[in-house]
Amino acid sequence: MKFSSKVEKCGLSPMRKFHPYAVAAKARGINIYHLNIGQPDVQTPPAFFEAVRHFEQPVLAYAPSPGIPELIDAIQNYYDKLDMHFDKSEIYVTVGGSEALQIALQCILDDGDEILIPEPFYPNYNTMTRTCGASIRPIPTCPEEGYRYAEREKIESLINERTRAIMVTNPGNPTGVVLSHEEMEMLVDVAQKHDLFLIGDEAYREFVYGGEKLQSFGEFADRAGDNIIVIDTVSKRFSACGARIGCLISKNKEFMNHAMKYCQARLSVATLDQIASAALYTVGPEYFAAVRDEYKKRRDTLCRKLGEIPGVVFDVPGGAFYVMAALPVDDADKFQQWLLEEFDDAGETVMFAPGASMYATPGKGKNEVRMAYVIESDKLERAMDILKKAIEVYNAR
């Protein structure tokens, strides 16, 4: 049987491909500290579940393709409070931020096109781009420079006749890099100068740890509305990954008209999840303040313990809830498999996401890993102690 050449260019998620090995390790009685997937353990606000319990419509009907009015209103009000103003027609509800990304790329990329993305990047960007027949042209970074990439000369040198867009995650996944306002403004200027789309994947917007105000490329939409596309989601902000509710936002009417074709083709987003997610937007600022404090505590714990491991290279992340680090091992994939199949410390081991598939440049990221600090601080301390011992044992084999 023949399969699509586009799908055959795609790989498995590095966050999930070691799942069978983890299942086998747990069957042997091994406890695993999961730092591999960005699944928060923070409680989902009760408002979500209350909305589900109070749902009383006699028929669970299709929702409108753009999204239910209650949720679009809630999203619009959220941005109004951030002094960013969008019409309801400029907001579409999607099946998580992932579908918003897929729709955006399907609307703007064609066979042979390129999109600029700083590497390392969220590896599912590869699948989303390749299934459009396009490819990622990476904006290079390195751990020694804190994975920073926002330099005009570096970015403009990569633009060619096939470039259609620049896409960044801010705050960054997997690096935790937070762009300054000046860096964001520079990216907007580059996009306008070269007539490119600028896609801001802002799933982690609420999680910044240096006291900065919340930022969004939506701030620039009034002056560069034809260029800017904002991706948002309730997944991380409200610890509601299972709700699968995101949104696609742009003032570019032609783009939104094309995006509606995909929204209508998939009919609608789950009605009940939309109703419950609209209730999440009633949560007050004290919720976010408490969650930020908790993640900052975890970040500080993880970075302190990482700093105690000889040979590890990393930078303290400014946002999101990930640390990207280069480990003193030959191959992070082999090291992870060994951790699950051959190593334990008092019946415990650790999982991370190997970094190679987060790069488009061949050979890069081979000894790098992404670790998500989505478990409590005492567990992070123990996980790093295990990692330190494991590196010593692995390299002494």
BAGU-516357 format. One record per residue: residue in three letters; x, y, z of N, C-alpha, C, O in turn. Coordinates in steps of 0.1 Angstrom, whole numbers, plus 5000, padded with zeros to 4 digits. Atoms other than C-alpha are relative to their C-alpha. Layout:
ALAXYZXYZXYZXYZ
...
END
This chain:
MET500849885000500050005000500950125000501950135007
LYS499349885001501250354992499550105010498350125012
PHE500449894990501350635018500550134995501450144986
SER499749875004501551005014501550035003502050005013
SER498649964998505151135009500150105011501150115018
LYS500049904990504251415032500049945014500749985023
VAL500150064986503251195062501349925002501749905014
GLU498850084998506350975056501250095004502250035010
LYS498949914996508551285062499850035015500750105021
CYS500349974986506951315097500549905009500649785006
GLY499550104989508351155129499050005011498150085012
LEU500850014988506851055162500450115010501550165009
SER499749904990506651305191501149955009501049845014
PRO499050044990509851295212499549995014500149935023
MET500650014987507651355242499349875003499149845015
ARG500850114998505651045236500649874995500049764998
LYS499650125006507750795217500649905009500849785006
PHE499450094990509350645248498949945009499249875019
HIS501250054991505850565263500149855001499949805013
PRO500050154998506150185256501149965009500949875017
TYR499050034990509450175275499750045014500049975023
ALA500449964987507950365303499049905006499049875018
VAL501050104995505050125305500749875004500349825015
ALA499350124996507449835306500850025013500849935021
ALA499349974988509450005333499150005012499449945023
LYS501050004989506350065354499649865004499349835015
ALA500550144997505349695350501149935008500849835015
ARG498950064991508749605366500050075014500950035022
GLY500049944987507849825395500850135002501050185013
ILE499249885000509950135386499150125001498250134993
ASN500749874999508650475397500850104990502050114991
ILE499449915010509250735369499650145004498450175006
TYR500349854999509551115374499850054986500850064978
HIS500349955014507851255343500350144998499550235003
LEU499749865004509551565330499950014985500450114980
ASN499950005015508951475294498850074993498950114982
ILE501249945006505451615288499550125008499550125020
GLY500549884993504151965296498649995004497750075000
GLN501450024995501051835314500150065015500649995024
PRO499949954986500652065345499249925010498249855007
ASP500750074989499651915378499250105008498650075018
VAL500749904993498152245389498549984998498049944987
GLN501550035001494352215397499450094990499650214989
THR500849925009492052325369498950075008498450025018
PRO501049924992489752605382498649935001498249884991
PRO501250074999486552455396498950054991497949984988
ALA501149945009484452695374499849914987498749914982
PHE500150095012485152455345499049895002498149874994
PHE500850124997483552155361498650045005497649975002
GLU501449954996480652365376499250034987498050004987
ALA500749975012479752475341499549874993498449874988
VAL500450135006479652115329498849945008497849895002
ARG501150054992477452015359498750074998497650015000
HIS501249925002475052295351499550004986498650084983
PHE500550005014474652215314498749925000498649805004
GLU501450065000470952145309499349994987498149974986
GLN500750005013470252165272499649854997500449764999
PRO500450135002468251865261500749934988500749804987
VAL499350055011470251815229501450065000501650185000
LEU498649955002474051835226500350024985500749934978
ALA500049975014474052005193501350054995502250085003
TYR498849945006476752125169500150145005499150215006
ALA499849864997478252455179500350074986500550014976
PRO499649925012478752735153501549974996502349965005
SER498750035004481852675132501150105006502250065009
PRO499049914994483552995145500249995015501250035021
GLY499950014986482852905181498750055006498050135000
ILE501349954993479952965206500250155004501350185008
PRO499949864997479253335213500550025014501350125016
GLU499549984986479853295251501549995001502150075008
LEU498550024999483453175246500750114992501750174996
ILE499449905008484253425218499950145008500950215008
ASP500149884992482953705241501050005012501650105014
ALA499150014989485053575270501550034995502250095002
ILE498749985006488153565248500250154997501350214999
GLN499949865003487453915235500250095012501050185012
ASN499949924988487054055270501449985007501950075012
TYR498650034995490353885281501050104993501850165000
TYR499149925007492154075254499750155002500750235002
ASP500449864997490254395261500850055013501250165013
LYS499349974987491754385296501550024998502150095006
LEU498649995003495154355281500350124990501450144985
ASP500049895009494354665260500449964985501150034978
MET499950055013494254465228498649974995497949895002
HIS501550005003490954495209499849934987500349984976
PHE500350085012489654245184498549994999497749975009
ASP501450025003486254225168499749855001500649765000
LYS500350154999484353895173500349934987500649814988
SER499750075013484853815136501549974998501949904989
GLU498550025001488653825142500449895010501649875012
ILE499750104991488453535167499349874996498049874996
TYR500650135003487853165158500449905011501649905015
VAL499650104991487652895184500449874993499949834983
THR499450125006489752585176500149885010499949905022
VAL499750124991490452235189501450015005502349955000
GLY498749974994493252345211500850104991500450134980
GLY499149925008496152565200500549934988500949994978
SER499550085011497252275178499250024987499850034977
GLU500849995012494352305154500250144995500250164983
ALA499949865005494752685153501350014992501450084982
LEU498750005008498452635142499849924987500349974977
GLN500250085012497452365117499250084989499650094978
ILE500849925010494752585101500850124995500850154983
ALA499249895005497052885100501149964989501250024979
LEU499050045010499852695082499449944988499949974977
GLN500650055012497452525058499550124992499450104979
CYS500549895008496152865048501250084993500950154983
ILE498949915005499653025041501149924994501949984987
LEU498950075006501952745031499649914988498549854988
ASP500250095012502252554998501249924998502249935005
ASP498950085003504552294984501250084997501250174988
GLY498749935002508152414985500250135008501350185007
ASP499949884992507452705008500849985013501149865016
GLU499250004988509552785039499450095011498850195008
ILE500449924989508752915073501250015010501849915013
LEU498949984991511353065097499549975014498650035019
ILE500350034986511252915132501349995008502249925003
PRO498850024992513952955159500149865005499149805010
GLU499850144994515452615169500850015012501750105014
PRO500950115000515052425191498550055001498350165007
PHE501449965000511252435186499149895004499649775005
TYR501050104997508152255196499949904988499649944977
PRO499850095012508651935175498849984991498949944980
ASN501250025009505051915163499950104989499150084980
TYR499949915011505852215142500449934987500049974976
ASN499550075011507651975120498949934992498749944980
THR501250075006504551765114499150094993498650074982
MET500949905006502352065108500550064987499750094978
THR499449945012504752215083500149904989499849934977
ARG499850105011505551895064498749954994498749924982
THR501350055006501951795059499450114991498450094984
CYS500449895009501552135041500950004988500750074978
GLY499150005011504352035017501250105001501950124992
ALA499049904998506552305032501149955009501149835013
SER498950044991509752305053500350115010500150235007
ILE499649904991511152485083501550044997502349954995
ARG498749955001514152705078500450055014499850155018
PRO499849964986515652725113500850135002501750164994
ILE499249894995516853035130500949945011500449905021
PRO499150084991519952895148500250075013500250195014
THR499749954987520552925185501049905006501349805000
CYS499250104993522852755210499850015016499550125020
PRO500249994985522652675248501050095006500650165016
GLU499049914994525852875255499550144999500050235007
GLU500549875001523953185244498650025005497850115001
GLY501350004995520753105262498949984990497750024993
TYR501050035011518953005230499350134995498250124989
ARG500649885005518353365221500250024985501249974980
TYR500050015015517553435184499650144994499850154982
ALA500749885006515953785180501050104996501250215002
GLU499149905006518653955159499650024985499549934977
ARG500549975014517554135127500949944989500449884980
GLU499150055011520654045107499949854998499849804987
LYS500150145001520453685115498749954993498749864985
ILE501350045006516753655106499950044986499549964977
GLU500249965013516853865075500949934990500649914978
SER499150085009519753665061499449874996499949814986
LEU500650135003517553355061498850014991498249914986
ILE501249985008514653515041500349994986501350054981
ASN499850015014514353415005498650004993497650034999
GLU501249985008511753404977498949895004497849905001
ARG501050114996510153084993499550035014498649955019
THR500449984986509753235028498650065000498350164993
ARG501349954998506153285038499650065014498750145015
ALA500449964987506153345075501249985010502149905007
ILE499250024988508053375108499149955011498050015013
MET500850054989506753165137500849995012501949935012
VAL499250014988507853205173499049965011497850005011
THR500750034988506653065206500550105011501750105014
ASN499549904990506753335233499050015011497850045009
PRO498750064997507453245260500349874993499349804989
GLY499650115008509452975244499849865005500049835017
ASN500050144998508752605243500949944989500549944977
PRO499650064987511252425248500950095008501350045019
THR498949934994513652705258499750085012500550115020
GLY500449904990511652935281500550144998500350225006
VAL499649865003513053235263498850094999497850064993
VAL501049905001510953545267500550124992501650184995
LEU499649895009511153815240499850135008498850155015
SER500349874995511554175251499150074990498950034979
HIS500949925009509154435237500750054988500250054977
GLU499249965011511954565215500249894990500249924978
GLU499850115009512654225201498749964992498749934980
MET501350025007508954175193499750104990499350074979
GLU500249905010508754505176500949984988500550014977
MET499150035011511854415155499449894991499549904979
LEU500550105008510154095144498850054992498650014980
VAL501149945007507054285134500550084988499950084977
ASP499449915011509154535114500549914989500349944977
VAL499550095010510854245096498949944992498949934979
ALA501150065007507554075088499350104990499050074979
GLN500649905009506154405074500950034988500450044977
LYS499149965011509254485054500049904989500149934977
HIS499850115010509354145037498649944996498649834990
ASP501350055004505554095034499849865005499449774997
LEU500150134994505553795057498949995011498650105017
PHE500850024988503053655082500949985012502049925011
LEU499350024987504253665118499049935009498049985014
ILE500950084991502653385139500649995014501749955016
GLY499650004985502853425177499249895007498049905009
ASP500550114992502253095195500150045014501250035020
GLU499949944987501353235229499349915011498749975020
ALA500650094991500252925248500450035015499750005024
TYR499449994987502453015278500150155005500950195013
ARG499949854998501753395279500050045015500750135019
GLU500249974986500753395316501249975008501350025020
PHE498950054991503953235328501350074996502150024989
VAL498749925001506753495329500450035015499550065023
TYR499650004987508853525360500950115004501550125015
GLY499149884997510753855359499250125003499850235003
GLY500849884997507854085367499550074988498950184990
GLU500549935012507154175331498550004999497949915004
LYS501550015003503654265320499849904989500749874981
LEU500350105010501954015298500150064986499650174984
GLN499749955013502954055262499349914990499049794992
SER500650075011501353955229500350074987500450194987
PHE499949935013501954015193498750074996498750154986
GLY501249935002498354125194500150155002499350234997
GLU499749864997499754455207500350084987500050204986
PHE499649935012500954535172499049984989499250024977
ALA500950035011497854425153499350124994499050124982
ASP500549885006496554775148500850064989500450124979
ARG499149945010499654875128500449894990500849934979
ALA499550105008500454535113499049884999499449774999
GLY501150104999497054355112500149904989499649794991
ASP499950105011497654195078501149905002501049794996
ASN498850094998500854025090499849915012500349805012
ILE499950064988500053915125498849895002497749924999
ILE500950104996498353585136500449965014501549935017
VAL499850034986497953505173499449865002498249844999
ILE500550134996497553145186499950005015500850045022
ASP500250004986496053105220499349875004498849804996
THR500650124995494652825242499850015015500450085022
VAL500350014986493152745276500949895006501049885019
SER499350124995495452435279500950035012500849975023
LYS499049984990498352575299499550115010499750105022
ARG500449894992496852905311499149965012499350005023
PHE501050054989494052725331500249865004499449805010
SER499750144997495752385334498849914995498249835003
ALA501250075006492952245311500449944987499749964977
CYS499550065012494952055285498949914994498849904981
GLY501050105005492151795282498850064994498050004987
ALA501249935006489552055272500150024985499150024978
ARG499849985014491152095238499350124994498550114984
ILE500649885004490052455234501150104997501950145007
GLY499149895003492152715216499450104992498150104990
CYS500649905009491653015193501150054990502350054993
LEU499349945011492953165161499650154999498450174997
ILE500349864999493153545161500850084989502050074988
SER499349925010493953785132499050114995497850094994
LYS500849895006492754115118500149994984499450084977
ASN499950025014493653995083498749934995498649814996
LYS501350055004490153945068500149894989499449794990
GLU499850115010491353745038500549875006500049765002
PHE499550124993493253505060498949945008498749825007
MET501150054992490253465083499049944991498449844995
ASN501050065010487953395053500549864996499749774995
HIS499450135004490353115042499949915012499649795010
ALA500050084989490652985077498649945003498449835008
MET501350054998486852955079499749884992498849804996
LYS500250125008486952695052500449885008499749785007
TYR499550114992488852465075499149985012498849875016
CYS500950014988486652555105498649934996498149855004
GLN501250065004483552465085500249854996499349774997
ALA499850145004485152145071500149905012499749795011
ARG500050084988485652015106498750025009498649975020
LEU501349974995482152135114500050095013499650215012
SER500049924988482652255150500949955011501349835010
VAL499350054988484552235182499049955011497850005011
ALA500950064990483052035211499250105008499850195014
THR500949904994480052235225500350005015500450115020
LEU499950004986480452125261501350065005501450135015
ASP498749954997484152195262500050154999500750225007
GLN500149865002483452545249499350075011499750175016
ILE500749944989480852625275500850005013500850105020
ALA499250014988483052505303501250094999501650155009
SER498949915001486052695289499750155001500550235006
ALA500549864999484053015287500050045015500350155019
ALA500049974986483652985325501450025006501550095016
LEU498749984995487352965330500550144999501250195008
TYR499549865002487753325318499450095011499750215012
THR500549924988485853435350501049995011500850065021
VAL499050014989488853335371500850135001501150194991
GLY499349884998490553625387501550005000502149894999
PRO498549995001494153745387500749935011501949895009
GLU499450074989494853585420500449854997501349805002
TYR499750135005494753245403501349994993502149914996
PHE498850005007497453335379501250045008502349985006
ALA498949974991499553495406500549885008501749865009
ALA499750114992499453185427500849894991501749834995
VAL499350105009500352955397501450054996502349974995
ARG498749955004503153185386501049985011502249945009
ASP499150024989504653175421500449865002501649835004
GLU499750144998504452795422501049964989501949894992
TYR499150045010506152755388501450075002502450004999
LYS498749944997508853005397500849925011502049905009
LYS499450084990509552805428500649874994501749834998
ARG499650125007509852495407501250024991502249954991
ARG498949965009512052665381501350025008502349965004
ASP498849974992514452785408500649875006501849865007
THR499550134995514652435423500749924990501849874992
LEU499550085011515252265390501450064996502349984994
CYS498749945005517952515379501149995011502249975007
ARG499050014989519652505413500649865000501849845001
LYS499550145000519952125411500749974987501749894988
LEU499250025012520952125375501450065000502350004995
GLY498749934998523752365384501049925008502249955007
GLU499150094992525152095407500549884992501349814997
ILE499550125009525651845378501150054991500950134983
PRO498949965009529051875362499749984986499249884981
GLY500150015015529051945325498750044994498650044982
VAL501349965006525452055321500050154996500550235004
VAL500049865005524952375300498550044999497849974991
PHE501449965001521652565304500050155004500950205009
ASP500249864996520252915309498750005008497749925005
VAL501249994992517653005335498850054992499050174987
PRO501149955009514353035316499250115006499050125018
GLY500849884995512353355318498549985000497850065006
GLY501550035000508953195311499749864996500649784995
ALA500550135002506852895303500449915012500649965023
PHE499650094989507652585324500949894995500749774998
TYR499050105005510552415306501450055002501750185002
VAL498649975001514352405308500649924989500449804988
MET499250075010516452315278501450005004502050105008
ALA498650014995519852185287500849904991500249804986
ALA499150105006522852015271500649925011501249975020
LEU499550104989523851705291501449954995501649944983
PRO498750065003527351555292499949854997500549775003
VAL500250135004526251245274500150004984500150104978
ASP499850015014526851115238498750024992498850074981
ASP501250005007523251085228498849995009498649905017
ALA501249994990520051195247499049894998498449845007
ASP501050115003517850935229500549875006499749805013
LYS499450124995520150645238500050015016499749915022
PHE499949984985520550785274498649985005498449915016
GLN501350024995516750805278499549855000498949815009
GLN500450145001516150445266500849925011500249835017
TRP499250064990518950335289499450025014499349935023
LEU500749974988517250515318498849925003498549885015
LEU501350074999514050325312500249855000499549775006
GLU499850145001515549985304501049945009500949825013
GLU498950064993518649945324500450075013501250015021
PHE499649934988518950205352498950035009497750065005
ASP500949944990517150285384500850035012501949975015
ASP499449974987518150435417498949985011498050065012
ALA501050044989516250265446498649994993497650034999
GLY501350035006513550165421499450124993498250124990
GLU500549885006513250515405500950044988502150024989
THR499249955011514250675372499250134995498350175002
VAL500549875004513450995352499849994985500549924978
MET500249985014512051085318500150154996499650235004
PHE499949875005512751395297499649994985499449884980
ALA500350005015512151485260501450034993501950144994
PRO498749985007515351435239499950114990498850134984
GLY500149885008516251745219500250004985499950094979
ALA499650005014517351625185498950044991499050114981
SER501249985009513851625170499450145002498450184995
MET500449864998513451985182500850104991500750224992
TYR499249935009515952095156499749964986499449854983
ALA500150035015515752125118501449984995501649924984
THR498650015004519552145115500549865003500649825015
PRO499550144997520951785111501250005010502150085008
GLY498950024990523151675140499950095012500650065022
LYS500149914988522051955164499149945010498149875007
GLY500950044989520551885198500249865004499449815012
LYS499950154997521851525200500249985015499749875020
ASN499850034985522851565237499250105008499550125020
GLU500949914993520151815246498749945004498249854997
VAL501350054996516951755265499150125005499650235008
ARG500949914994513851945275499449945012498949825012
MET500650054988512651905310498850105005499050225005
ALA501249924996509152025321499950005016499849895021
TYR500150004986508952145357498550005004498050115009
VAL501450014998505352025361499749905011498649865013
ILE500250084988505851825393500550085012501250185010
GLU499749914989506351955428501550005003502349924998
SER498649974998509652085440500849895007501949865003
ASP499350114994510551795463500349894990501349824991
LYS499850115010510051555434501050054990501849964985
LEU499049955009512151775411501449985006502349954999
GLU498750024993514951765437500449854998501649824995
ARG499650145001514851385437500349964986501249894983
ALA499850035014514551365399501450054996502149984988
MET498749955004517751575395501149925007502249915001
ASP499150094993519551365421500249874992501349824990
ILE500050135008518651055400500850034987501649954983
LEU499449975013519751235368501550015002502349964994
LYS498649994998523151325383500749875002501749844996
LYS499450134998523850975394500049924987500949854984
ALA500250075012522550835361501150044990501749954983
ILE499049955009524951055341501449945003502149894995
GLU498850064995527850925362500149864996501249814991
VAL500050145003526950565358500049974984500849894980
TYR500150025015526150595320501450034994501849954985
ASN498749965006529450765312501249915005502249914999
ALA498950094995531450505333499849864995500649784998
ARG500250145005530050205314501249954993501249844988
END
